[in-house]
Amino acid sequence: MEEAWRNQNVFGWMSFVLKEKLKTLKAIVKVWSKEEYGGMEDRVERLVEEIKSIDEKGEIGVLTTREVDLWKASFWSCGESLRQRMLW
């Protein structure tokens, strides 16, 4: 961020320079956010569906160790994704 701010060569009135620098910085933050958190809603939705599916299977019968591990991992990943979304 600092480097992007410093490397901008904008000339003119101070308010114009600030506006242009902020506009460029906004674009950079937008790209970063999409790379870092993009598709979060889809990911959470997919994990919830996976957890529901395993829960339903567990209600009908016994789950394998692999299925239990998958359920735990999905549950943990879903929680982490939701926490990241709340922090952002």
C-alpha distances in whole Angstrom, upper triangle without the diagonal:
4,5,5,6,9,10,11,15,16,20,22,22,20,20,19,16,15,16,15,11,11,13,11,7,10,11,8,8,12,12,10,13,16,15,15,18,19,23,23,26,28,27,29,32,33,33,35,37,37,38,41,42,43,44,47,48,48,50,53,53,52,48,48,46,43,43,43,40,38,39,37,34,33,34,31,29,29,29,26,24,26,24,21,21,22,19,17
4,5,5,6,8,10,14,15,18,21,21,18,19,19,16,14,16,15,11,12,14,12,10,13,14,11,12,16,16,14,17,20,19,19,21,23,27,27,30,32,31,32,35,36,36,38,41,41,42,44,46,46,47,50,51,51,54,56,56,55,51,51,49,46,46,46,43,41,42,40,37,37,37,34,32,33,32,29,28,29,27,24,24,25,22,20
4,5,5,6,9,12,14,18,20,22,19,20,20,16,15,17,15,12,13,15,12,10,14,14,11,13,16,16,15,18,20,19,19,22,24,27,28,31,33,32,33,36,37,37,39,42,42,43,45,47,47,49,51,52,53,55,57,57,56,52,51,49,47,47,46,43,42,43,41,38,38,38,36,33,34,34,30,29,31,29,26,26,28,25,22
4,6,5,7,10,12,16,19,20,18,18,17,14,13,14,12,9,10,12,8,7,11,11,8,11,14,13,13,16,18,17,18,21,22,25,26,29,31,30,32,35,36,36,38,40,41,42,44,46,46,48,50,51,52,54,56,57,55,52,51,49,46,46,46,43,41,42,41,38,37,38,35,33,33,33,30,28,30,29,25,25,27,24,21
4,6,6,9,10,14,16,17,14,15,14,11,10,12,10,7,8,11,8,7,11,12,10,12,15,15,15,17,20,20,20,23,24,28,28,31,33,32,34,36,38,38,40,42,43,44,46,48,48,50,52,53,54,56,58,59,57,54,54,52,49,49,48,46,44,44,43,40,39,40,37,35,35,35,31,30,31,29,26,26,27,24,22
4,6,8,10,13,16,17,15,16,16,12,12,14,12,9,12,14,12,11,14,15,13,15,18,19,18,21,23,23,23,26,27,31,31,34,36,36,37,40,41,41,43,45,46,47,49,51,51,53,55,56,57,59,61,61,60,57,56,54,51,51,51,48,46,47,45,42,42,42,40,37,38,38,34,33,34,33,29,30,31,28,25
4,6,9,13,16,18,16,18,16,13,13,15,12,10,13,14,11,11,15,15,13,16,18,18,18,21,23,22,23,26,27,30,31,34,36,35,37,40,41,41,43,45,46,47,49,51,51,53,55,56,57,59,61,62,60,57,56,54,51,51,51,48,46,47,46,43,42,43,41,38,39,38,35,34,35,34,30,30,32,29,26
4,6,10,13,15,14,15,13,9,11,12,9,7,10,11,9,10,13,13,12,15,17,17,18,21,22,23,24,26,27,30,31,34,35,36,37,40,41,41,43,45,46,47,50,51,52,53,56,57,58,60,62,62,61,58,57,55,53,52,52,50,48,48,47,44,43,44,42,39,39,39,36,34,35,34,31,31,32,29,26
4,7,10,13,12,14,12,9,11,13,10,9,13,13,11,13,16,16,16,19,21,21,22,24,26,26,27,30,30,34,35,37,39,39,41,43,44,45,47,49,50,51,53,55,56,57,59,60,61,63,65,66,65,61,61,59,56,56,56,53,51,52,51,48,47,48,45,42,43,43,40,38,39,38,34,34,35,33,30
4,7,10,10,11,8,6,9,10,7,8,11,12,11,13,16,16,16,19,21,21,22,25,26,27,28,30,30,34,35,37,39,40,41,43,44,46,47,49,50,51,53,55,56,57,59,61,62,64,66,67,66,62,62,60,58,57,57,54,52,53,52,49,48,48,46,43,43,43,40,38,39,38,35,34,35,33,30
4,7,8,10,8,6,10,11,10,10,14,14,14,16,19,19,20,22,24,25,26,28,30,31,32,34,34,37,39,41,42,43,45,47,48,49,51,53,54,55,57,58,60,61,63,64,65,67,69,70,69,66,66,64,61,61,61,58,56,56,55,52,51,52,50,47,47,47,44,42,42,41,38,37,38,36,33
4,6,8,6,6,10,11,10,12,15,15,16,18,20,21,22,24,25,27,28,30,31,33,34,35,36,39,40,42,44,45,46,48,49,50,52,54,55,56,58,60,61,62,64,66,67,68,71,72,71,68,68,66,63,63,62,60,58,58,57,54,53,53,51,48,48,48,45,43,43,43,39,38,39,37,34
4,5,5,6,9,10,11,12,14,15,17,18,20,22,23,24,26,28,29,30,32,34,34,36,36,39,40,42,44,45,46,48,50,51,52,54,55,56,58,60,61,62,64,66,67,68,70,72,71,68,68,66,64,63,63,60,58,58,57,54,53,53,51,48,48,47,45,43,43,42,39,38,38,36,33
4,5,5,6,9,10,11,12,14,15,16,18,20,21,22,24,26,27,28,30,32,32,33,34,38,38,40,42,43,44,46,48,48,50,52,53,54,56,58,59,60,62,64,64,66,68,69,68,65,65,64,61,60,60,58,56,56,54,52,50,50,48,46,45,45,42,40,40,39,36,35,35,33,31
4,5,5,6,9,10,11,12,14,15,16,19,20,21,22,25,26,26,28,30,31,32,32,35,36,37,40,41,41,43,45,46,47,50,51,52,53,56,57,57,59,61,62,63,66,67,67,63,64,62,60,59,58,56,54,54,53,50,49,48,47,44,44,43,41,39,38,37,34,33,33,31,29
4,5,5,6,9,10,11,12,14,15,17,19,20,21,23,24,26,27,29,30,31,31,34,35,37,39,40,41,43,45,46,47,49,50,51,53,55,56,57,59,61,62,63,66,67,66,63,63,62,59,58,58,56,54,53,52,50,48,48,47,44,43,43,41,38,38,38,35,33,34,32,29
4,5,5,6,9,10,11,12,14,16,17,18,20,22,23,24,26,27,28,30,30,34,34,36,38,39,40,42,44,45,46,48,50,50,52,54,55,56,58,60,61,62,65,66,65,62,62,60,58,57,57,54,52,52,51,48,47,47,45,43,42,42,39,37,37,36,33,32,33,31,28
4,6,5,6,8,10,10,12,14,15,16,18,20,21,22,24,26,26,27,28,31,32,34,36,37,38,40,42,42,43,46,47,48,50,52,53,54,56,58,58,60,62,63,62,59,59,58,55,54,54,52,50,49,48,46,44,44,42,40,39,39,36,34,34,33,30,29,30,27,25
4,6,5,6,9,10,10,13,14,15,16,19,20,21,23,25,25,26,26,30,30,32,34,35,36,38,40,41,42,44,46,46,48,50,51,52,54,56,57,58,61,62,61,58,58,57,54,53,53,51,49,48,47,45,43,43,42,39,38,38,36,33,33,33,30,28,29,27,24
4,5,5,6,9,10,11,13,14,15,17,19,20,22,23,24,26,26,29,30,32,33,35,36,38,39,40,42,44,45,46,48,50,51,52,54,56,57,58,60,61,61,58,58,56,54,53,53,50,48,48,47,44,43,43,42,39,38,38,36,33,34,33,30,29,30,28,25
4,5,5,6,9,10,11,12,14,16,17,18,20,21,22,24,24,28,28,30,33,33,34,37,38,39,40,43,44,45,47,48,50,51,53,54,55,57,59,60,59,56,56,54,52,51,51,48,46,46,45,42,41,41,39,37,36,36,33,31,32,31,28,27,28,26,23
4,5,5,6,9,10,10,12,14,15,16,18,20,20,21,22,25,26,28,30,31,32,34,36,36,38,40,41,42,44,46,47,48,50,52,52,54,56,57,57,53,54,52,49,49,48,46,44,44,43,40,39,39,37,34,34,33,31,29,29,28,25,24,25,23,19
4,5,5,7,9,10,11,13,15,15,17,19,20,21,21,24,25,26,29,30,31,33,34,35,37,39,40,41,43,45,46,47,49,51,52,53,55,57,56,53,53,52,49,48,48,46,43,43,43,40,38,39,37,34,33,34,31,29,29,29,25,24,25,24,20
4,5,5,6,9,10,11,13,14,16,17,19,20,20,23,25,27,28,29,31,33,34,35,37,39,40,41,43,44,46,47,49,50,51,53,55,56,55,52,52,51,48,47,47,45,42,43,42,39,37,38,36,33,33,33,31,28,29,29,25,24,26,24,20
4,5,5,6,9,10,11,12,14,15,16,18,18,22,23,25,27,27,29,31,32,33,35,37,38,39,41,42,44,45,47,48,49,51,53,54,53,50,50,48,45,45,45,42,40,40,39,36,35,35,34,31,30,30,28,26,26,25,22,21,23,21,17
4,5,5,6,9,10,10,12,14,15,16,16,19,20,22,24,25,26,28,30,31,32,34,35,36,38,40,41,42,44,46,47,48,51,52,51,48,48,47,44,43,43,41,38,38,38,35,33,34,32,29,28,29,26,24,24,24,20,19,20,19,15
4,6,5,6,9,10,11,13,14,15,15,18,20,21,23,24,26,27,29,30,32,33,35,36,38,39,41,42,44,45,46,48,50,51,50,47,47,46,43,42,42,40,38,38,37,34,33,33,32,29,28,29,26,24,25,25,21,20,22,20,17
4,5,5,6,9,10,11,12,14,14,18,19,22,23,23,25,27,28,29,31,33,34,35,37,39,40,41,43,45,45,47,49,50,49,46,46,44,41,41,41,38,36,36,36,33,31,32,30,27,27,28,25,22,24,23,20,19,21,19,16
4,5,5,6,9,10,10,12,12,16,17,19,21,21,23,25,26,27,29,31,32,33,35,36,37,39,41,42,43,45,47,48,47,44,44,42,39,39,38,36,34,34,33,30,29,29,28,25,24,25,22,19,20,20,16,16,18,16,12
4,5,5,6,9,10,10,10,14,15,17,18,19,21,23,24,25,27,29,30,31,33,34,36,37,39,40,41,43,45,46,46,42,42,41,38,37,37,35,33,33,32,29,28,28,27,24,23,24,21,19,20,20,16,15,17,16,12
4,5,5,6,9,10,9,13,15,17,18,19,21,23,23,25,27,28,29,31,33,34,35,37,39,40,41,43,45,46,45,41,41,40,37,36,37,34,32,32,32,29,27,28,27,23,23,24,22,19,20,21,17,16,19,18,14
4,5,5,6,8,9,13,14,17,18,18,20,22,23,23,26,28,28,29,32,33,34,35,38,39,40,42,44,44,43,40,40,38,35,35,35,32,30,30,30,26,25,26,24,21,21,22,19,17,19,18,15,14,17,15,12
4,5,5,6,7,10,11,13,15,15,17,19,20,21,23,25,26,27,29,30,31,33,35,36,37,39,41,42,41,38,38,36,34,33,33,30,28,28,27,25,23,24,22,19,19,19,17,14,15,15,12,11,14,13,9
4,6,5,4,8,9,12,13,13,15,17,18,19,22,23,24,25,27,29,30,32,33,35,36,38,40,40,40,36,37,35,32,31,32,30,27,27,27,24,22,23,22,19,18,20,17,14,16,17,13,12,15,15,12
4,6,6,9,10,14,14,14,16,18,19,19,22,24,24,25,28,29,30,32,34,34,36,38,40,40,39,36,35,34,31,30,31,28,26,26,26,23,21,23,21,18,18,20,17,14,17,17,14,14,17,16,13
4,6,9,9,13,14,13,15,17,18,18,20,23,23,24,26,28,28,30,32,33,34,36,38,38,37,34,34,32,29,29,29,26,24,24,24,20,19,20,18,15,16,17,14,11,14,14,10,11,14,13,11
4,6,6,9,11,10,11,14,15,15,17,20,20,21,24,25,26,27,29,31,32,34,36,36,35,32,32,31,28,27,27,25,23,23,22,19,17,18,17,14,13,14,12,9,11,12,8,8,11,11,9
4,5,8,9,9,11,13,14,15,17,19,20,21,23,25,26,27,29,30,32,34,35,36,36,32,33,32,29,28,28,26,23,23,23,20,18,20,19,15,15,16,14,11,13,15,12,10,14,14,12
4,6,5,6,9,10,11,12,14,15,17,18,20,21,23,24,26,27,29,30,32,33,33,30,30,29,27,25,26,24,21,21,21,19,16,18,17,14,13,15,14,10,12,15,12,11,15,16,14
4,5,5,6,9,10,11,12,14,15,16,18,20,21,22,24,26,27,29,31,32,31,28,29,28,25,24,24,22,19,19,19,17,14,15,14,11,10,12,11,7,8,11,9,8,11,13,11
4,5,5,6,9,10,11,12,14,15,17,18,20,21,23,24,26,27,29,30,30,28,29,28,26,24,24,23,20,19,20,18,15,15,16,13,10,12,12,9,9,12,11,9,12,14,13
4,6,5,6,9,10,11,12,14,15,16,18,20,21,23,24,26,27,29,29,26,27,27,24,22,23,22,18,18,19,17,14,15,16,13,11,14,14,11,12,15,14,12,15,18,16
4,5,5,6,9,10,11,12,14,15,17,18,20,21,23,24,26,27,27,24,24,24,21,19,20,18,15,15,16,13,10,12,13,9,8,11,11,8,10,13,12,11,15,17,16
4,5,5,6,9,10,10,12,14,15,16,18,20,21,22,25,26,25,23,24,23,21,19,19,18,15,14,14,13,9,10,11,8,6,9,10,7,7,11,11,10,13,15,15
4,5,5,6,9,10,11,12,14,15,17,18,20,21,23,25,25,22,24,24,21,19,19,19,16,14,16,15,11,12,14,11,9,12,13,10,11,14,15,13,16,18,18
4,6,5,6,9,10,11,13,14,15,17,18,20,22,23,23,20,21,21,19,16,17,17,13,13,15,13,9,11,13,11,9,13,14,12,13,16,16,15,18,21,20
4,5,5,6,9,10,11,12,14,15,16,18,20,21,21,18,19,18,16,14,14,14,10,9,11,10,6,7,10,8,6,10,11,10,11,14,15,15,17,19,20
4,5,5,6,9,10,10,12,14,15,16,19,20,20,18,19,20,18,15,15,15,12,10,12,12,8,8,11,10,7,10,13,11,11,15,16,15,17,20,20
4,5,5,6,9,10,11,12,14,15,17,18,19,17,18,19,17,14,15,16,13,11,14,13,10,11,14,13,11,14,16,14,15,18,19,18,20,23,24
4,5,5,6,9,10,11,12,14,16,17,17,14,15,16,14,10,12,12,9,8,11,10,7,9,12,11,10,13,15,15,16,19,20,19,22,24,25
4,5,5,6,9,10,10,12,15,15,15,13,14,15,13,10,10,11,9,6,9,10,7,7,10,11,9,12,14,14,15,17,19,19,21,23,24
4,5,5,6,9,10,11,13,14,15,13,16,17,16,12,12,14,12,9,12,13,10,10,14,14,12,14,17,17,17,20,22,21,22,25,26
4,5,5,6,9,10,11,13,13,11,14,15,14,10,12,14,11,9,13,14,11,12,16,16,14,17,20,19,19,23,24,24,25,28,29
4,5,5,6,9,10,10,10,8,10,12,11,7,8,11,9,7,10,12,10,11,14,15,14,17,19,19,20,22,24,24,26,28,30
4,5,5,6,9,10,10,9,12,14,14,10,10,12,11,8,11,13,12,11,15,16,15,16,20,20,20,22,25,25,26,28,30
4,5,5,7,9,11,10,13,16,16,12,12,15,14,11,15,17,15,15,18,19,18,20,23,23,23,25,27,27,28,31,32
4,5,5,6,8,7,10,13,13,9,11,14,13,11,14,16,15,16,19,20,19,21,24,24,24,27,29,29,30,33,34
4,5,5,6,6,9,12,12,9,9,13,12,10,13,16,15,15,18,20,19,21,23,24,24,27,29,29,30,33,34
4,6,8,9,13,15,16,13,13,16,16,13,16,19,18,17,20,22,21,22,26,26,26,28,31,31,31,34,36
4,7,9,13,16,17,14,14,18,17,15,18,21,20,20,23,25,24,25,28,29,29,31,33,33,34,37,39
4,7,10,13,14,12,12,16,16,15,18,20,20,20,23,25,24,26,28,29,30,32,34,34,35,38,39
4,7,10,12,10,10,13,14,13,15,18,18,18,21,23,23,25,27,28,29,31,33,34,35,37,39
4,7,8,6,6,10,10,10,12,15,15,16,18,20,20,22,24,25,26,28,30,31,32,34,36
4,5,5,6,9,10,11,12,14,15,16,18,20,21,23,24,26,27,29,30,32,33,35,36
4,5,5,6,9,10,11,12,14,15,16,18,20,21,23,24,26,27,29,30,32,33,35
4,5,5,6,9,10,10,12,14,15,16,18,20,21,22,24,26,27,28,30,31,33
4,5,5,6,9,10,10,12,14,15,16,18,20,21,22,24,26,27,28,30,31
4,5,5,6,9,10,10,12,14,15,17,18,20,21,23,24,26,27,29,30
4,5,5,6,9,10,11,12,14,15,16,18,20,21,22,24,26,27,29
4,5,5,6,8,10,10,12,14,15,16,18,20,21,22,24,26,27
4,6,5,6,9,10,10,12,14,15,16,18,20,21,23,24,26
4,5,5,6,9,10,11,12,14,15,17,18,20,21,23,24
4,5,5,6,8,10,11,12,14,15,16,18,20,21,22
4,5,5,6,9,10,10,12,14,15,16,18,20,21
4,6,5,6,9,10,11,12,14,15,17,19,20
4,5,5,6,9,10,11,12,14,15,17,18
4,5,5,6,9,10,11,12,14,15,17
4,5,5,6,9,10,11,12,14,16
4,5,5,6,9,10,11,12,14
4,5,5,6,9,10,11,12
4,5,5,6,9,10,11
4,5,5,6,9,10
4,5,5,6,9
4,5,5,6
4,5,5
4,5
4
